[in-house]
Amino acid sequence: MSLDLEKQLLEERKVKAIEKIAKILDNLTLWFEEVDKEEWGERIQYYLSEFLSKKEETPLSGIDLKKKKKLKKDA
């Protein structure tokens, strides 16, 4: 195959992939709009608090976030 034909085929594949991604994002947007947010409020708060507590436990460059906050206060 010639180089120009390969480039054209690659561009077509890129466009098709982007179109698929756009379609999936559109479907996700519609799903989020249909979700009963009142029902999910407490559940989301729980998972968010769990995520944040796990994040605080995760070392950041060898320094725990709580220690880092303490270092900032002491400075």
Backbone as XML, in Angstrom:
<?xml version="1.0"?>
<chain id="A" units="angstrom">
  <residue number="1" name="MET">
    <atom name="N" x="0.831" y="-1.187" z="0.000"/>
    <atom name="CA" x="0.000" y="0.000" z="0.000"/>
    <atom name="C" x="0.870" y="1.243" z="0.000"/>
  </residue>
  <residue number="2" name="SER">
    <atom name="N" x="0.338" y="2.266" z="-0.597"/>
    <atom name="CA" x="1.093" y="3.511" z="-0.602"/>
    <atom name="C" x="0.946" y="4.206" z="0.753"/>
  </residue>
  <residue number="3" name="LEU">
    <atom name="N" x="1.851" y="5.090" z="1.025"/>
    <atom name="CA" x="1.873" y="5.810" z="2.294"/>
    <atom name="C" x="0.625" y="6.685" z="2.457"/>
  </residue>
  <residue number="4" name="ASP">
    <atom name="N" x="0.184" y="7.315" z="1.349"/>
    <atom name="CA" x="-0.999" y="8.175" z="1.401"/>
    <atom name="C" x="-2.253" y="7.362" z="1.734"/>
  </residue>
  <residue number="5" name="LEU">
    <atom name="N" x="-2.357" y="6.184" z="1.165"/>
    <atom name="CA" x="-3.512" y="5.330" z="1.425"/>
    <atom name="C" x="-3.525" y="4.866" z="2.880"/>
  </residue>
  <residue number="6" name="GLU">
    <atom name="N" x="-2.352" y="4.536" z="3.406"/>
    <atom name="CA" x="-2.257" y="4.125" z="4.804"/>
    <atom name="C" x="-2.656" y="5.267" z="5.732"/>
  </residue>
  <residue number="7" name="LYS">
    <atom name="N" x="-2.213" y="6.473" z="5.418"/>
    <atom name="CA" x="-2.572" y="7.638" z="6.236"/>
    <atom name="C" x="-4.075" y="7.885" z="6.198"/>
  </residue>
  <residue number="8" name="GLN">
    <atom name="N" x="-4.667" y="7.733" z="5.037"/>
    <atom name="CA" x="-6.101" y="7.940" z="4.886"/>
    <atom name="C" x="-6.878" y="6.891" z="5.690"/>
  </residue>
  <residue number="9" name="LEU">
    <atom name="N" x="-6.449" y="5.637" z="5.623"/>
    <atom name="CA" x="-7.105" y="4.575" z="6.389"/>
    <atom name="C" x="-6.966" y="4.814" z="7.896"/>
  </residue>
  <residue number="10" name="LEU">
    <atom name="N" x="-5.811" y="5.275" z="8.312"/>
    <atom name="CA" x="-5.594" y="5.568" z="9.722"/>
    <atom name="C" x="-6.506" y="6.706" z="10.181"/>
  </residue>
  <residue number="11" name="GLU">
    <atom name="N" x="-6.636" y="7.731" z="9.377"/>
    <atom name="CA" x="-7.523" y="8.846" z="9.708"/>
    <atom name="C" x="-8.978" y="8.389" z="9.799"/>
  </residue>
  <residue number="12" name="GLU">
    <atom name="N" x="-9.391" y="7.510" z="8.901"/>
    <atom name="CA" x="-10.758" y="6.988" z="8.938"/>
    <atom name="C" x="-10.992" y="6.186" z="10.217"/>
  </residue>
  <residue number="13" name="ARG">
    <atom name="N" x="-10.002" y="5.397" z="10.623"/>
    <atom name="CA" x="-10.122" y="4.632" z="11.854"/>
    <atom name="C" x="-10.203" y="5.553" z="13.061"/>
  </residue>
  <residue number="14" name="LYS">
    <atom name="N" x="-9.432" y="6.631" z="13.038"/>
    <atom name="CA" x="-9.470" y="7.603" z="14.128"/>
    <atom name="C" x="-10.854" y="8.237" z="14.234"/>
  </residue>
  <residue number="15" name="VAL">
    <atom name="N" x="-11.406" y="8.622" z="13.098"/>
    <atom name="CA" x="-12.718" y="9.257" z="13.081"/>
    <atom name="C" x="-13.777" y="8.292" z="13.607"/>
  </residue>
  <residue number="16" name="LYS">
    <atom name="N" x="-13.723" y="7.043" z="13.171"/>
    <atom name="CA" x="-14.695" y="6.053" z="13.642"/>
    <atom name="C" x="-14.569" y="5.842" z="15.146"/>
  </residue>
  <residue number="17" name="ALA">
    <atom name="N" x="-13.349" y="5.799" z="15.654"/>
    <atom name="CA" x="-13.134" y="5.609" z="17.089"/>
    <atom name="C" x="-13.683" y="6.797" z="17.876"/>
  </residue>
  <residue number="18" name="ILE">
    <atom name="N" x="-13.434" y="7.992" z="17.396"/>
    <atom name="CA" x="-13.933" y="9.195" z="18.072"/>
    <atom name="C" x="-15.453" y="9.222" z="18.038"/>
  </residue>
  <residue number="19" name="GLU">
    <atom name="N" x="-16.048" y="8.812" z="16.929"/>
    <atom name="CA" x="-17.510" y="8.768" z="16.844"/>
    <atom name="C" x="-18.083" y="7.768" z="17.840"/>
  </residue>
  <residue number="20" name="LYS">
    <atom name="N" x="-17.425" y="6.614" z="18.008"/>
    <atom name="CA" x="-17.888" y="5.633" z="18.992"/>
    <atom name="C" x="-17.800" y="6.202" z="20.404"/>
  </residue>
  <residue number="21" name="ILE">
    <atom name="N" x="-16.702" y="6.864" z="20.704"/>
    <atom name="CA" x="-16.530" y="7.473" z="22.026"/>
    <atom name="C" x="-17.612" y="8.521" z="22.269"/>
  </residue>
  <residue number="22" name="ALA">
    <atom name="N" x="-17.890" y="9.341" z="21.264"/>
    <atom name="CA" x="-18.923" y="10.368" z="21.398"/>
    <atom name="C" x="-20.288" y="9.747" z="21.644"/>
  </residue>
  <residue number="23" name="LYS">
    <atom name="N" x="-20.575" y="8.658" z="20.965"/>
    <atom name="CA" x="-21.867" y="7.981" z="21.133"/>
    <atom name="C" x="-21.995" y="7.422" z="22.551"/>
  </residue>
  <residue number="24" name="ILE">
    <atom name="N" x="-20.929" y="6.829" z="23.063"/>
    <atom name="CA" x="-20.944" y="6.280" z="24.417"/>
    <atom name="C" x="-21.120" y="7.398" z="25.441"/>
  </residue>
  <residue number="25" name="LEU">
    <atom name="N" x="-20.417" y="8.509" z="25.259"/>
    <atom name="CA" x="-20.565" y="9.635" z="26.177"/>
    <atom name="C" x="-21.979" y="10.194" z="26.147"/>
  </residue>
  <residue number="26" name="ASP">
    <atom name="N" x="-22.572" y="10.230" z="24.965"/>
    <atom name="CA" x="-23.945" y="10.696" z="24.835"/>
    <atom name="C" x="-24.891" y="9.773" z="25.603"/>
  </residue>
  <residue number="27" name="ASN">
    <atom name="N" x="-24.684" y="8.470" z="25.459"/>
    <atom name="CA" x="-25.512" y="7.500" z="26.187"/>
    <atom name="C" x="-25.336" y="7.641" z="27.698"/>
  </residue>
  <residue number="28" name="LEU">
    <atom name="N" x="-24.092" y="7.852" z="28.141"/>
    <atom name="CA" x="-23.842" y="8.048" z="29.567"/>
    <atom name="C" x="-24.525" y="9.315" z="30.077"/>
  </residue>
  <residue number="29" name="THR">
    <atom name="N" x="-24.479" y="10.378" z="29.277"/>
    <atom name="CA" x="-25.129" y="11.625" z="29.657"/>
    <atom name="C" x="-26.621" y="11.414" z="29.830"/>
  </residue>
  <residue number="30" name="LEU">
    <atom name="N" x="-27.230" y="10.713" z="28.902"/>
    <atom name="CA" x="-28.660" y="10.434" z="29.008"/>
    <atom name="C" x="-28.967" y="9.592" z="30.241"/>
  </residue>
  <residue number="31" name="TRP">
    <atom name="N" x="-28.118" y="8.615" z="30.520"/>
    <atom name="CA" x="-28.334" y="7.774" z="31.681"/>
    <atom name="C" x="-28.244" y="8.586" z="32.968"/>
  </residue>
  <residue number="32" name="PHE">
    <atom name="N" x="-27.223" y="9.468" z="33.060"/>
    <atom name="CA" x="-27.077" y="10.301" z="34.251"/>
    <atom name="C" x="-28.277" y="11.221" z="34.446"/>
  </residue>
  <residue number="33" name="GLU">
    <atom name="N" x="-28.844" y="11.699" z="33.349"/>
    <atom name="CA" x="-30.012" y="12.571" z="33.457"/>
    <atom name="C" x="-31.229" y="11.810" z="33.963"/>
  </residue>
  <residue number="34" name="GLU">
    <atom name="N" x="-31.319" y="10.521" z="33.655"/>
    <atom name="CA" x="-32.465" y="9.712" z="34.041"/>
    <atom name="C" x="-32.353" y="9.141" z="35.457"/>
  </residue>
  <residue number="35" name="VAL">
    <atom name="N" x="-31.157" y="9.132" z="36.035"/>
    <atom name="CA" x="-30.955" y="8.553" z="37.359"/>
    <atom name="C" x="-31.710" y="9.379" z="38.403"/>
  </residue>
  <residue number="36" name="ASP">
    <atom name="N" x="-32.359" y="8.685" z="39.326"/>
    <atom name="CA" x="-33.064" y="9.350" z="40.418"/>
    <atom name="C" x="-32.026" y="9.812" z="41.439"/>
  </residue>
  <residue number="37" name="LYS">
    <atom name="N" x="-31.666" y="11.067" z="41.344"/>
    <atom name="CA" x="-30.584" y="11.591" z="42.171"/>
    <atom name="C" x="-30.947" y="11.649" z="43.650"/>
  </residue>
  <residue number="38" name="GLU">
    <atom name="N" x="-32.214" y="11.845" z="43.970"/>
    <atom name="CA" x="-32.651" y="11.882" z="45.370"/>
    <atom name="C" x="-32.342" y="10.545" z="46.043"/>
  </residue>
  <residue number="39" name="GLU">
    <atom name="N" x="-32.616" y="9.474" z="45.344"/>
    <atom name="CA" x="-32.408" y="8.136" z="45.886"/>
    <atom name="C" x="-30.915" y="7.847" z="46.069"/>
  </residue>
  <residue number="40" name="TRP">
    <atom name="N" x="-30.079" y="8.405" z="45.233"/>
    <atom name="CA" x="-28.648" y="8.118" z="45.251"/>
    <atom name="C" x="-27.863" y="9.042" z="46.181"/>
  </residue>
  <residue number="41" name="GLY">
    <atom name="N" x="-28.484" y="10.098" z="46.685"/>
    <atom name="CA" x="-27.770" y="11.097" z="47.475"/>
    <atom name="C" x="-26.958" y="10.527" z="48.618"/>
  </residue>
  <residue number="42" name="GLU">
    <atom name="N" x="-27.610" y="9.744" z="49.489"/>
    <atom name="CA" x="-26.903" y="9.182" z="50.639"/>
    <atom name="C" x="-25.826" y="8.194" z="50.216"/>
  </residue>
  <residue number="43" name="ARG">
    <atom name="N" x="-26.131" y="7.406" z="49.207"/>
    <atom name="CA" x="-25.161" y="6.415" z="48.731"/>
    <atom name="C" x="-23.920" y="7.107" z="48.170"/>
  </residue>
  <residue number="44" name="ILE">
    <atom name="N" x="-24.129" y="8.151" z="47.407"/>
    <atom name="CA" x="-22.992" y="8.886" z="46.833"/>
    <atom name="C" x="-22.167" y="9.516" z="47.944"/>
  </residue>
  <residue number="45" name="GLN">
    <atom name="N" x="-22.834" y="10.084" z="48.964"/>
    <atom name="CA" x="-22.100" y="10.672" z="50.089"/>
    <atom name="C" x="-21.241" y="9.624" z="50.780"/>
  </residue>
  <residue number="46" name="TYR">
    <atom name="N" x="-21.798" y="8.429" z="50.951"/>
    <atom name="CA" x="-21.042" y="7.356" z="51.594"/>
    <atom name="C" x="-19.800" y="6.991" z="50.782"/>
  </residue>
  <residue number="47" name="TYR">
    <atom name="N" x="-19.997" y="6.758" z="49.489"/>
    <atom name="CA" x="-18.863" y="6.366" z="48.654"/>
    <atom name="C" x="-17.836" y="7.489" z="48.542"/>
  </residue>
  <residue number="48" name="LEU">
    <atom name="N" x="-18.287" y="8.730" z="48.497"/>
    <atom name="CA" x="-17.356" y="9.845" z="48.437"/>
    <atom name="C" x="-16.541" y="9.930" z="49.727"/>
  </residue>
  <residue number="49" name="SER">
    <atom name="N" x="-17.193" y="9.753" z="50.876"/>
    <atom name="CA" x="-16.446" y="9.799" z="52.139"/>
    <atom name="C" x="-15.455" y="8.638" z="52.225"/>
  </residue>
  <residue number="50" name="GLU">
    <atom name="N" x="-15.850" y="7.454" z="51.735"/>
    <atom name="CA" x="-14.929" y="6.308" z="51.715"/>
    <atom name="C" x="-13.732" y="6.591" z="50.815"/>
  </residue>
  <residue number="51" name="PHE">
    <atom name="N" x="-14.008" y="7.173" z="49.655"/>
    <atom name="CA" x="-12.929" y="7.504" z="48.720"/>
    <atom name="C" x="-11.965" y="8.494" z="49.350"/>
  </residue>
  <residue number="52" name="LEU">
    <atom name="N" x="-12.517" y="9.533" z="49.980"/>
    <atom name="CA" x="-11.661" y="10.549" z="50.577"/>
    <atom name="C" x="-10.857" y="9.994" z="51.743"/>
  </residue>
  <residue number="53" name="SER">
    <atom name="N" x="-11.453" y="9.110" z="52.544"/>
    <atom name="CA" x="-10.704" y="8.527" z="53.655"/>
    <atom name="C" x="-9.577" y="7.636" z="53.138"/>
  </residue>
  <residue number="54" name="LYS">
    <atom name="N" x="-9.831" y="6.905" z="52.061"/>
    <atom name="CA" x="-8.777" y="6.075" z="51.467"/>
    <atom name="C" x="-7.685" y="6.943" z="50.871"/>
  </residue>
  <residue number="55" name="LYS">
    <atom name="N" x="-8.087" y="8.057" z="50.281"/>
    <atom name="CA" x="-7.108" y="8.953" z="49.663"/>
    <atom name="C" x="-6.199" y="9.556" z="50.717"/>
  </residue>
  <residue number="56" name="GLU">
    <atom name="N" x="-6.748" y="9.891" z="51.889"/>
    <atom name="CA" x="-5.923" y="10.443" z="52.957"/>
    <atom name="C" x="-4.917" y="9.423" z="53.473"/>
  </residue>
  <residue number="57" name="GLU">
    <atom name="N" x="-5.259" y="8.145" z="53.389"/>
    <atom name="CA" x="-4.352" y="7.095" z="53.851"/>
    <atom name="C" x="-3.244" y="6.810" z="52.842"/>
  </residue>
  <residue number="58" name="THR">
    <atom name="N" x="-3.455" y="7.202" z="51.588"/>
    <atom name="CA" x="-2.488" y="6.913" z="50.542"/>
    <atom name="C" x="-1.296" y="7.860" z="50.658"/>
  </residue>
  <residue number="59" name="PRO">
    <atom name="N" x="-0.086" y="7.312" z="50.731"/>
    <atom name="CA" x="1.086" y="8.174" z="50.837"/>
    <atom name="C" x="1.280" y="9.013" z="49.576"/>
  </residue>
  <residue number="60" name="LEU">
    <atom name="N" x="1.695" y="10.220" z="49.784"/>
    <atom name="CA" x="1.968" y="11.127" z="48.677"/>
    <atom name="C" x="3.440" y="11.471" z="48.744"/>
  </residue>
  <residue number="61" name="SER">
    <atom name="N" x="4.217" y="10.909" z="47.862"/>
    <atom name="CA" x="5.662" y="11.113" z="47.848"/>
    <atom name="C" x="6.295" y="10.747" z="49.186"/>
  </residue>
  <residue number="62" name="GLY">
    <atom name="N" x="5.797" y="9.708" z="49.808"/>
    <atom name="CA" x="6.366" y="9.258" z="51.063"/>
    <atom name="C" x="5.845" y="9.976" z="52.288"/>
  </residue>
  <residue number="63" name="ILE">
    <atom name="N" x="4.994" y="10.985" z="52.104"/>
    <atom name="CA" x="4.457" y="11.735" z="53.239"/>
    <atom name="C" x="2.948" y="11.548" z="53.272"/>
  </residue>
  <residue number="64" name="ASP">
    <atom name="N" x="2.434" y="11.110" z="54.413"/>
    <atom name="CA" x="0.992" y="10.962" z="54.597"/>
    <atom name="C" x="0.348" y="12.348" z="54.515"/>
  </residue>
  <residue number="65" name="LEU">
    <atom name="N" x="-0.846" y="12.438" z="53.940"/>
    <atom name="CA" x="-1.507" y="13.730" z="53.790"/>
    <atom name="C" x="-1.759" y="14.400" z="55.127"/>
  </residue>
  <residue number="66" name="LYS">
    <atom name="N" x="-2.090" y="13.624" z="56.164"/>
    <atom name="CA" x="-2.316" y="14.205" z="57.487"/>
    <atom name="C" x="-1.027" y="14.838" z="58.012"/>
  </residue>
  <residue number="67" name="LYS">
    <atom name="N" x="0.095" y="14.145" z="57.814"/>
    <atom name="CA" x="1.380" y="14.688" z="58.234"/>
    <atom name="C" x="1.710" y="15.942" z="57.432"/>
  </residue>
  <residue number="68" name="LYS">
    <atom name="N" x="1.372" y="15.926" z="56.154"/>
    <atom name="CA" x="1.654" y="17.072" z="55.299"/>
    <atom name="C" x="0.865" y="18.294" z="55.786"/>
  </residue>
  <residue number="69" name="LYS">
    <atom name="N" x="-0.425" y="18.073" z="56.155"/>
    <atom name="CA" x="-1.234" y="19.164" z="56.682"/>
    <atom name="C" x="-0.635" y="19.695" z="57.975"/>
  </residue>
  <residue number="70" name="LYS">
    <atom name="N" x="-0.156" y="18.768" z="58.827"/>
    <atom name="CA" x="0.441" y="19.176" z="60.088"/>
    <atom name="C" x="1.705" y="19.978" z="59.845"/>
  </residue>
  <residue number="71" name="LEU">
    <atom name="N" x="2.498" y="19.565" z="58.865"/>
    <atom name="CA" x="3.710" y="20.294" z="58.537"/>
    <atom name="C" x="3.401" y="21.711" z="58.076"/>
  </residue>
  <residue number="72" name="LYS">
    <atom name="N" x="2.300" y="21.864" z="57.313"/>
    <atom name="CA" x="1.921" y="23.189" z="56.855"/>
    <atom name="C" x="1.498" y="24.071" z="58.024"/>
  </residue>
  <residue number="73" name="LYS">
    <atom name="N" x="0.758" y="23.465" z="59.003"/>
    <atom name="CA" x="0.331" y="24.236" z="60.171"/>
    <atom name="C" x="1.508" y="24.673" z="61.011"/>
  </residue>
  <residue number="74" name="ASP">
    <atom name="N" x="2.493" y="23.782" z="61.154"/>
    <atom name="CA" x="3.665" y="24.086" z="61.988"/>
    <atom name="C" x="4.567" y="25.125" z="61.340"/>
  </residue>
  <residue number="75" name="ALA">
    <atom name="N" x="4.488" y="25.252" z="60.040"/>
    <atom name="CA" x="5.397" y="26.174" z="59.316"/>
    <atom name="C" x="5.051" y="27.618" z="59.517"/>
  </residue>
</chain>
